[in-house]
Amino acid sequence: MSNEIEYRQSKIAPIIRMTLQIAKEQPEHLDNFEYIKAQIFREFPELADKSTCANCDASMEMTVHRLDWNIGLLLKTMAEEVRSRMRANHLDFPTANSVQITSLDITDGCQDQKTAAAKLGLIAKHLNSKTGKQIIGRWVITTRGWRAMRGERVPSRVQVWRENIEERYTDTATLSEVFAQYSQRLEEDFKVGKQLSYDYRVVLSNYDPKEWQTSGGYQEGQLT
């Protein structure tokens, strides 16, 4: 028994027909974009809903990932793990620069920032050189990630839609800046009496970019 393939009818053709009809019957409005748009939206009101595709009903929501203290803490903790593995286990850099994020001593919420960190080009999946697939659970710090650890400015905002990067903004930031922003926000919360479950200022305050001037740079990773 074989399955037949059928295709859902697109709404593009009816929209084109309606536009041609307006052009034919009301040529004086050909240069009036807003008028033609209003006529089409009246006939196809679903076009006004920006949250879903009027043609296939798929979500049109995009995510903007920003470099913040959560992502910075994940990167910092990974870098410390790489350094520890090199010193304690005498591993070479490429071997040490393969981290099991779930084993790090950070919260689940911080660990969950790995996708955002990857989209920002700071970390990447550790791929098996033979199969091209990710070594389960293992991630590497990219060259950009090590630049961030050294205190250099790196891209701090990226727009993602359906797992693909749609736009790379020109915004940049340093880890010192995002950590300072966290401390400032926390102080403002304390002033208004807001209670927080944990204060990460002590953990973040021991970050010193000078400690990382000679670390990293051997593992490019993937930036997308």
Secondary structure, DSSP 8 states (H G I E B T S, - for coil): ----------SHHHHHHHHHHHHHH-GGGTT-HHHHHHHHHHH-GGGG-TTB-TTT--B---EEEE--HHHHHHHHHHHHHHHHHHHHS---HHHHS-EEGGGSSS-HHHHTTHHHHHHTTSEEEEE-TTT-SEEEEEEEE-HHHHHHHTT--EE-EEEEETTEEEEE-S-EE-HHHHHHHHHHHHHHHHHTT---S---HHHHHT--GGGGTTS--S------
